[in-house]
Amino acid sequence: MTVKQTRLIECRAGVERLDQALELVALCAEHDASSLLLTEKALPPAFFDLSSRFAGEFIQKLVNYRLSVAGVFVDGAAYGERFGEYLNEARRGRQFRVFDDREAALAWLAEPG
């Protein structure tokens, strides 16, 4: 998908394992995309359980390859207080940022620089 001349990949489903982060990196490289849009429905239950460390490790793998990653979480509070705190912090992120809706996430990914 291209938004304002920014090529990006949208992941809507299917993430089950940590190593799939590298598959997404490869997919972005294959399509010359420097940005990734993740929806909450794409992510496994382990992502929302911070004690599993899945969220941190998964996102770290993506940003290590200099991808801009936007996550769309319609109701972050539904996953508990600690995860809500994680999302609040990520709302100010530089490489990984969280949004309440897809349009805001796409606008951020399309910003230059």
Secondary structure, DSSP 4 states (H G I P E B T S, - for coil): -EETTEEEEEE-S---STTHHHHHHHHHHHTT--EEEEEGGGS-HHHH-GGG-HHHHHHHHHHHTT-EEEEE-TTGGGG-HHHHHHHHHHTT-SSEEEESSHHHHHHHHHS--
